[in-house]
Amino acid sequence: MSEAALQRLRDAVGPKGWIAEPTEMAPYLTEWRGRFRGAAPLVVRPSSTAEVAAVVGICAEAGLAVVPQGGNTSLVGGSIPFEHGTEVVLCLSRMNRIRDLDPLNYTMTVDAGCILATLQDAADAADRRFPLAFGADGTAQIGGAIASNAGGMLTVRYGNTRDLVLGIEAVLPDGRVWNGLRRLRKDNTGYDLKQLLIGSEGTLGVITAAVVKLFPKPRQVESAFLAVADPSAAIALLAALRAATGDGVAVFELIPRLGLDFALAHVEGVIDPLADRHDWYVLTEVAAGTVNDQFRETFETALGEAMEQGLVLDAVIAASQAQASAFWLIREAIVEAQKHEGGSLKNDIAVPVSKVAEFITRATAAVEALIPGVRVIAFGHVGDGNIHFNMNQPEGADTAGFMARWDEIQTAVNDIVLALDGSISAEHGIGRIKRQELQRMKSPLEIELMHRIKRAFDPEGLMNPGKLLP
């Protein structure tokens, strides 16, 4: 690797814009779960689009591969360099400026390195809502969310990241800057290039800024923690609540009893909201644009009717924001608590909402047949068909032996996903983990077209190589 090229990179971003000391580089070379640990000669942290363009241009001239990185909260290895140590990590965290907030147009133009929580707060201060929200809000960056087409808690009401982006600015693999920062909701002028970059996981270019949609801020939110008979009842309840509230369901999260038990055992502050134990629960929020008692009454009436039908077995509606936060702590704690129960195999899949219950039943039976005693935790954003189908090792099992069966178990689960016309990746992307499995989901023609797009944007194959594409 050319020392001259590395020096040019250092000069391009200035003394505050690069890291080469191994200890300081370490957080950029591994991901949250620690499954991947890469190497790199340099981490560059440009502070402007011009600096990103300079870095990418230098790398193109020198034949250096580039790994774009946002908040590094990916769980599929998409933002981690490979172990051979010849790729430059390009982190966008210093590009964290809100360029424009237009409350009348309901848009915000932001640098790619902006933290999601910062954007949520800025929208709130302008009496608007930016609805992209998930567990890593305080770390995840908007550029990475766009590059992976991340989902989240509010997708059932507002859509995925793809639905929230109006415009993009990106540095292409040759160092040129494409300015697509249009704030229009109607622009019928040919190919929508931004949609190619959304979900491309850094393989087509580096997203440096975006125009995102804002929405009216809800004036009334009612949160409830409900016991349901089973996942089928949960899906029937979702349909009933959407109809009863004028499609006001903003959150609809499925929680199994085992997940709640894990949270109670391992995360401080978690409490069981209901007096009796049940096998399945739903955390839901419904929202309205005005404050009135009638909306809460409508929600209560809908829950009462659901109880009469046997869909809801018990319920508590939050009487305060503190109580609503306690409900959310359960949902968030499930992720953390699994770490304390040994090895965990994770799937982030989606099926049509009407097929959620069938998927959970069939997938649970399949993995229990392969690994007797495996502890299945199927939870998540079932309001949009997304299930985090996780499997913790049997109690007392050998962790290494259990984790070694990752591919076998993932194949069994994905077989069922594909049989139900689902997706093997709902919100985390493909990265390195699901690259080969993508071939089973996509037709040969789709794979061919994806490779053609890659070659059109990046003929030298220097943008995040080895990720996403089979």
C-alpha positions as CSV (number, residue, x, y, z in Angstrom):
1,M,0.0,0.0,0.0
2,S,1.4,3.4,-1.0
3,E,2.5,5.5,1.9
4,A,2.2,8.5,-0.5
5,A,-1.5,7.8,-1.0
6,L,-2.0,7.5,2.8
7,Q,-0.3,10.8,3.3
8,R,-2.5,12.4,0.7
9,L,-5.5,11.1,2.6
10,R,-4.2,12.5,5.9
11,D,-3.6,15.9,4.2
12,A,-7.1,15.9,2.7
13,V,-8.9,15.7,6.1
14,G,-6.4,17.5,8.3
15,P,-4.9,16.5,11.6
16,K,-8.3,16.0,13.3
17,G,-9.7,13.9,10.5
18,W,-7.7,10.7,10.6
19,I,-6.8,7.9,13.1
20,A,-3.9,5.5,12.7
21,E,-3.1,4.5,16.3
22,P,-4.4,0.9,16.8
23,T,-6.1,1.5,20.2
24,E,-8.0,4.5,18.9
25,M,-8.9,2.7,15.6
26,A,-10.3,-0.4,17.5
27,P,-13.9,0.9,17.9
28,Y,-14.1,1.4,14.1
29,L,-12.9,-2.1,13.3
30,T,-15.5,-4.2,15.1
31,E,-19.3,-4.2,15.5
32,W,-21.6,-4.3,18.5
33,R,-21.9,-8.1,18.7
34,G,-18.2,-8.6,18.2
35,R,-18.7,-11.2,15.4
36,F,-16.4,-9.3,13.0
37,R,-13.1,-7.7,13.7
38,G,-11.3,-6.1,10.7
39,A,-8.2,-4.2,10.0
40,A,-7.4,-1.0,8.2
41,P,-4.3,1.2,7.5
42,L,-6.3,4.3,8.3
43,V,-9.6,5.6,9.6
44,V,-10.5,8.9,8.0
45,R,-13.2,11.2,9.5
46,P,-13.9,14.0,7.0
47,S,-15.8,17.1,8.1
48,S,-17.4,18.1,4.8
49,T,-18.7,16.7,1.5
50,A,-15.7,18.3,-0.2
51,E,-13.3,16.3,2.1
52,V,-15.3,13.1,1.4
53,A,-15.0,13.7,-2.3
54,A,-11.2,14.3,-1.9
55,V,-10.8,11.1,0.1
56,V,-12.8,9.0,-2.3
57,G,-11.0,10.5,-5.3
58,I,-7.6,9.7,-3.8
59,C,-8.6,6.1,-3.1
60,A,-9.9,5.7,-6.6
61,E,-6.6,6.9,-8.1
62,A,-4.6,4.6,-5.8
63,G,-6.9,1.6,-6.1
64,L,-7.8,1.6,-2.4
65,A,-11.1,0.1,-1.3
66,V,-13.3,2.3,0.9
67,V,-15.6,1.1,3.7
68,P,-18.2,3.8,4.6
69,Q,-19.2,3.8,8.2
70,G,-21.9,5.7,10.1
71,G,-22.7,5.0,13.8
72,N,-21.5,1.4,13.3
73,T,-24.7,-0.1,14.9
74,S,-25.1,-2.6,12.1
75,L,-25.6,-6.2,13.1
76,V,-24.6,-7.7,9.7
77,G,-21.0,-6.7,9.4
78,G,-21.7,-4.2,6.6
79,S,-19.7,-1.4,8.1
80,I,-16.6,-3.4,9.1
81,P,-13.5,-3.8,6.9
82,F,-12.2,-7.2,6.2
83,E,-9.3,-8.8,8.1
84,H,-6.7,-8.3,5.3
85,G,-6.2,-4.7,6.3
86,T,-6.1,-3.0,2.9
87,E,-9.4,-1.0,3.1
88,V,-9.7,2.6,4.3
89,V,-12.6,3.2,6.8
90,L,-14.4,6.4,6.0
91,C,-16.5,7.5,9.1
92,L,-19.0,10.3,8.6
93,S,-19.4,11.1,12.4
94,R,-17.9,14.6,12.1
95,M,-20.5,15.6,9.4
96,N,-23.3,16.3,11.9
97,R,-24.8,19.6,10.8
98,I,-28.5,20.2,10.3
99,R,-28.4,22.3,7.1
100,D,-32.0,23.4,6.9
101,L,-35.3,22.8,8.7
102,D,-38.4,23.9,6.8
103,P,-41.5,23.4,8.9
104,L,-43.9,24.6,6.2
105,N,-42.5,22.1,3.7
106,Y,-42.2,19.5,6.5
107,T,-38.6,18.7,5.5
108,M,-35.2,18.7,7.1
109,T,-31.8,18.7,5.2
110,V,-29.1,17.1,7.2
111,D,-25.5,15.8,7.1
112,A,-25.1,12.1,6.9
113,G,-23.4,11.9,10.3
114,C,-26.3,13.4,12.3
115,I,-27.4,11.2,15.2
116,L,-31.1,10.1,14.9
117,A,-31.9,11.4,18.4
118,T,-30.5,14.8,17.4
119,L,-32.8,14.9,14.4
120,Q,-35.8,13.8,16.5
121,D,-35.1,16.6,19.0
122,A,-34.7,19.2,16.3
123,A,-38.0,18.3,14.7
124,D,-39.7,18.3,18.1
125,A,-38.4,21.8,18.8
126,A,-40.0,22.9,15.5
127,D,-43.3,21.3,16.5
128,R,-42.8,18.5,14.0
129,R,-42.0,14.8,14.2
130,F,-39.1,12.9,12.6
131,P,-40.4,9.3,13.0
132,L,-37.3,7.1,12.3
133,A,-36.8,5.5,15.7
134,F,-35.1,2.4,16.9
135,G,-33.0,1.1,19.8
136,A,-29.8,2.7,18.7
137,D,-31.3,6.2,18.4
138,G,-28.5,7.7,20.4
139,T,-25.7,6.3,18.3
140,A,-27.1,5.5,14.8
141,Q,-26.5,8.1,12.1
142,I,-28.9,9.0,9.4
143,G,-26.5,8.3,6.6
144,G,-26.0,4.7,7.8
145,A,-29.8,4.3,8.3
146,I,-30.4,5.4,4.7
147,A,-27.6,3.2,3.4
148,S,-29.1,0.2,5.1
149,N,-32.8,1.2,4.7
150,A,-33.2,0.7,8.4
151,G,-36.6,0.1,9.9
152,G,-37.8,0.9,13.3
153,M,-40.6,1.1,15.9
154,L,-42.8,3.4,13.9
155,T,-42.7,1.8,10.5
156,V,-46.3,0.6,10.8
157,R,-47.4,4.2,10.7
158,Y,-44.7,6.1,8.8
159,G,-42.9,3.6,6.7
160,N,-39.3,2.5,6.4
161,T,-36.3,4.8,5.9
162,R,-36.9,4.5,2.1
163,D,-40.3,6.1,2.6
164,L,-38.9,9.0,4.6
165,V,-36.2,10.3,2.2
166,L,-36.9,12.9,-0.5
167,G,-33.4,13.7,-1.6
168,I,-29.8,12.6,-1.3
169,E,-26.3,14.0,-1.8
170,A,-23.6,11.4,-2.4
171,V,-20.0,11.1,-3.4
172,L,-19.7,8.6,-6.3
173,P,-16.8,6.0,-6.5
174,D,-14.7,8.3,-8.7
175,G,-14.9,11.2,-6.3
176,R,-17.6,13.2,-8.1
177,V,-20.4,14.7,-6.0
178,W,-24.0,14.0,-7.1
179,N,-26.3,16.7,-5.6
180,G,-29.8,15.2,-5.4
181,L,-31.0,17.2,-2.4
182,R,-34.4,17.9,-3.8
183,R,-37.2,18.8,-1.3
184,L,-40.0,17.9,-3.7
185,R,-42.7,15.3,-3.1
186,K,-43.5,15.2,-6.8
187,D,-40.6,15.0,-9.2
188,N,-41.5,13.0,-12.3
189,T,-38.3,13.4,-14.3
190,G,-36.9,10.0,-15.0
191,Y,-35.0,7.5,-13.0
192,D,-35.1,8.0,-9.2
193,L,-31.4,7.7,-8.5
194,K,-31.7,8.2,-4.8
195,Q,-33.6,4.9,-4.5
196,L,-30.6,3.0,-5.8
197,L,-28.5,4.5,-3.0
198,I,-31.0,3.8,-0.3
199,G,-30.3,0.3,0.9
200,S,-27.1,0.0,-1.1
201,E,-25.0,-0.4,2.1
202,G,-22.2,1.8,0.8
203,T,-21.5,-0.3,-2.3
204,L,-22.5,2.4,-4.8
205,G,-21.2,5.6,-3.2
206,V,-21.0,7.5,0.1
207,I,-24.2,9.2,1.2
208,T,-23.1,12.6,2.6
209,A,-26.5,14.4,3.2
210,A,-30.2,13.9,2.8
211,V,-33.6,15.6,2.8
212,V,-35.9,13.8,5.1
213,K,-39.6,14.1,5.7
214,L,-41.2,15.6,8.8
215,F,-44.7,15.0,10.1
216,P,-47.2,16.7,12.4
217,K,-46.3,16.0,16.0
218,P,-49.0,13.8,17.7
219,R,-51.0,15.7,20.3
220,Q,-52.2,12.7,22.1
221,V,-50.6,9.3,22.5
222,E,-52.1,6.4,24.3
223,S,-49.8,3.5,25.3
224,A,-51.0,0.0,26.4
225,F,-49.5,-3.2,27.5
226,L,-51.8,-6.1,26.6
227,A,-51.8,-9.8,27.1
228,V,-53.0,-11.7,24.0
229,A,-53.9,-15.3,23.5
230,D,-51.3,-16.0,20.8
231,P,-49.7,-14.3,17.7
232,S,-52.8,-15.0,15.7
233,A,-54.9,-13.0,18.2
234,A,-52.2,-10.2,18.1
235,I,-52.6,-9.9,14.3
236,A,-56.4,-9.8,14.5
237,L,-56.1,-7.2,17.2
238,L,-53.8,-5.1,15.0
239,A,-56.4,-5.0,12.3
240,A,-59.1,-4.1,14.7
241,L,-57.2,-1.3,16.3
242,R,-56.2,0.2,12.9
243,A,-59.8,0.3,11.9
244,A,-61.1,1.6,15.2
245,T,-58.6,4.5,15.5
246,G,-58.6,5.7,11.9
247,D,-55.2,4.0,11.3
248,G,-53.8,5.7,14.4
249,V,-51.6,2.7,15.4
250,A,-48.1,4.0,15.5
251,V,-46.4,1.1,17.4
252,F,-47.4,-2.6,17.6
253,E,-44.7,-4.8,19.2
254,L,-45.1,-8.5,20.0
255,I,-43.4,-9.8,23.2
256,P,-43.2,-13.4,24.3
257,R,-43.3,-14.4,28.0
258,L,-39.8,-15.8,27.8
259,G,-38.5,-12.4,26.6
260,L,-40.2,-10.7,29.6
261,D,-38.8,-13.3,31.9
262,F,-35.3,-12.6,30.6
263,A,-35.8,-8.9,31.0
264,L,-37.0,-9.3,34.6
265,A,-34.0,-11.4,35.4
266,H,-31.3,-9.3,33.9
267,V,-32.2,-5.7,33.5
268,E,-32.7,-3.4,36.5
269,G,-36.0,-1.5,36.6
270,V,-38.1,-3.9,34.6
271,I,-41.4,-4.8,36.1
272,D,-44.3,-7.0,35.0
273,P,-47.2,-4.7,34.2
274,L,-49.9,-7.3,34.7
275,A,-50.8,-9.4,37.7
276,D,-51.0,-12.8,36.0
277,R,-48.6,-14.6,33.7
278,H,-49.5,-14.9,30.0
279,D,-47.7,-16.5,27.0
280,W,-47.8,-13.5,24.7
281,Y,-48.0,-9.7,25.0
282,V,-48.4,-6.7,22.8
283,L,-47.0,-3.2,23.4
284,T,-49.0,-0.7,21.3
285,E,-49.3,3.0,20.9
286,V,-52.0,4.8,19.1
287,A,-51.7,8.5,18.3
288,A,-54.0,11.4,17.3
289,G,-53.4,14.8,16.0
290,T,-55.7,16.5,18.6
291,V,-56.2,16.1,22.3
292,N,-59.6,14.9,23.3
293,D,-61.2,12.4,25.6
294,Q,-63.1,10.8,22.8
295,F,-59.9,9.4,21.3
296,R,-59.0,7.6,24.5
297,E,-62.5,6.4,24.8
298,T,-62.4,5.0,21.3
299,F,-59.2,3.2,22.2
300,E,-60.7,1.8,25.4
301,T,-63.8,0.7,23.6
302,A,-61.8,-1.1,20.9
303,L,-59.8,-2.9,23.6
304,G,-63.0,-3.8,25.4
305,E,-64.4,-5.3,22.3
306,A,-61.2,-7.2,21.7
307,M,-61.4,-8.6,25.2
308,E,-65.0,-9.8,24.6
309,Q,-63.8,-11.5,21.4
310,G,-61.0,-13.2,23.4
311,L,-58.2,-11.5,21.5
312,V,-57.0,-9.5,24.6
313,L,-56.8,-11.4,27.9
314,D,-55.7,-8.5,30.1
315,A,-54.7,-4.9,29.6
316,V,-53.3,-1.8,31.2
317,I,-53.3,1.6,29.5
318,A,-50.5,3.9,30.7
319,A,-51.7,6.6,33.1
320,S,-48.5,8.7,32.7
321,Q,-45.5,9.0,30.6
322,A,-43.5,7.3,33.3
323,Q,-45.7,4.2,33.0
324,A,-45.5,4.3,29.2
325,S,-41.7,4.4,29.5
326,A,-41.8,1.4,31.8
327,F,-43.6,-0.5,29.0
328,W,-40.9,0.5,26.6
329,L,-38.1,-0.6,29.0
330,I,-39.4,-4.1,28.7
331,R,-39.2,-4.1,24.9
332,E,-35.7,-2.6,24.9
333,A,-34.5,-4.9,27.7
334,I,-35.2,-8.0,25.8
335,V,-32.3,-7.3,23.4
336,E,-29.9,-6.7,26.3
337,A,-31.1,-9.5,28.4
338,Q,-30.4,-12.2,25.8
339,K,-26.7,-11.5,26.2
340,H,-26.9,-12.9,29.7
341,E,-28.5,-16.2,28.6
342,G,-25.6,-17.6,26.6
343,G,-25.3,-17.9,22.8
344,S,-28.0,-16.4,20.7
345,L,-28.7,-17.0,17.0
346,K,-30.6,-14.0,15.5
347,N,-32.8,-13.6,12.5
348,D,-34.3,-10.3,11.3
349,I,-37.0,-11.4,8.9
350,A,-40.3,-10.1,7.4
351,V,-43.4,-11.9,6.1
352,P,-46.8,-10.5,5.1
353,V,-48.5,-9.4,8.3
354,S,-51.2,-12.0,7.8
355,K,-48.5,-14.7,7.8
356,V,-46.8,-13.7,11.0
357,A,-48.5,-16.3,13.3
358,E,-47.9,-19.1,10.8
359,F,-44.2,-18.2,10.5
360,I,-43.7,-18.2,14.3
361,T,-45.4,-21.5,14.6
362,R,-43.6,-23.2,11.8
363,A,-40.1,-21.7,12.5
364,T,-40.4,-22.6,16.2
365,A,-41.2,-26.2,15.5
366,A,-38.4,-26.4,13.0
367,V,-35.6,-25.1,15.3
368,E,-36.9,-27.1,18.3
369,A,-36.7,-30.3,16.2
370,L,-33.1,-29.4,15.3
371,I,-32.0,-28.3,18.8
372,P,-34.2,-29.7,21.5
373,G,-34.4,-27.3,24.4
374,V,-33.6,-24.2,22.3
375,R,-35.3,-21.2,23.7
376,V,-37.1,-19.2,21.0
377,I,-37.7,-15.5,21.5
378,A,-39.8,-14.2,18.6
379,F,-40.6,-10.6,19.1
380,G,-40.6,-7.2,17.4
381,H,-42.4,-4.9,15.0
382,V,-45.1,-7.3,13.8
383,G,-47.3,-4.4,12.8
384,D,-45.2,-4.3,9.7
385,G,-44.5,-8.0,9.5
386,N,-41.0,-7.8,10.9
387,I,-40.1,-10.5,13.5
388,H,-36.8,-10.7,15.3
389,F,-36.7,-14.5,15.5
390,N,-34.0,-15.2,18.0
391,M,-32.9,-18.5,19.5
392,N,-31.0,-18.7,22.8
393,Q,-29.0,-21.9,23.6
394,P,-30.6,-24.6,25.7
395,E,-29.8,-24.1,29.4
396,G,-26.4,-25.6,30.2
397,A,-25.5,-26.2,26.5
398,D,-22.0,-25.5,25.1
399,T,-22.1,-22.0,23.7
400,A,-19.5,-22.6,21.0
401,G,-21.2,-25.8,19.8
402,F,-24.5,-24.0,19.7
403,M,-23.2,-21.0,17.8
404,A,-21.4,-23.3,15.3
405,R,-24.9,-24.3,14.0
406,W,-25.7,-20.7,12.9
407,D,-25.8,-21.5,9.1
408,E,-27.8,-24.7,9.6
409,I,-30.4,-23.0,11.7
410,Q,-30.5,-19.8,9.6
411,T,-31.2,-22.0,6.5
412,A,-34.0,-23.8,8.2
413,V,-35.6,-20.5,9.3
414,N,-35.1,-18.9,5.9
415,D,-36.7,-21.8,4.1
416,I,-39.9,-21.0,6.0
417,V,-39.5,-17.3,5.3
418,L,-39.2,-17.8,1.6
419,A,-42.1,-20.3,1.5
420,L,-44.2,-17.5,3.0
421,D,-43.1,-14.9,0.4
422,G,-41.0,-13.1,3.0
423,S,-37.6,-11.4,3.3
424,I,-34.5,-12.7,5.0
425,S,-33.6,-9.1,6.0
426,A,-36.3,-6.7,7.3
427,E,-34.3,-3.8,8.6
428,H,-30.6,-4.5,9.3
429,G,-29.4,-5.1,5.7
430,I,-27.4,-7.9,4.1
431,G,-23.8,-6.9,4.9
432,R,-21.5,-9.9,5.2
433,I,-23.7,-12.3,7.1
434,K,-26.6,-12.7,4.6
435,R,-24.7,-12.2,1.3
436,Q,-24.9,-15.8,0.1
437,E,-28.4,-16.3,1.4
438,L,-29.5,-13.4,-0.8
439,Q,-29.1,-15.7,-3.8
440,R,-31.8,-17.9,-2.5
441,M,-34.2,-15.0,-2.2
442,K,-33.5,-13.2,-5.4
443,S,-34.0,-14.6,-8.9
444,P,-31.0,-15.0,-11.2
445,L,-32.3,-12.0,-13.2
446,E,-32.5,-9.8,-10.0
447,I,-28.9,-10.8,-9.0
448,E,-27.7,-10.0,-12.6
449,L,-29.4,-6.6,-12.5
450,M,-27.9,-5.8,-9.1
451,H,-24.4,-6.6,-10.4
452,R,-25.0,-4.5,-13.5
453,I,-26.0,-1.5,-11.3
454,K,-22.9,-2.1,-9.2
455,R,-20.6,-2.1,-12.2
456,A,-22.3,1.0,-13.6
457,F,-21.6,3.0,-10.4
458,D,-18.4,1.3,-9.3
459,P,-16.6,-0.4,-12.2
460,E,-13.4,-0.9,-10.2
461,G,-15.3,-2.5,-7.3
462,L,-13.7,-0.2,-4.6
463,M,-16.9,0.8,-2.7
464,N,-17.4,-1.5,0.3
465,P,-16.3,-4.7,-1.6
466,G,-17.5,-8.0,-0.3
467,K,-20.8,-6.7,1.1
468,L,-24.4,-7.1,0.1
469,L,-23.9,-8.7,-3.4
470,P,-23.5,-12.5,-3.7
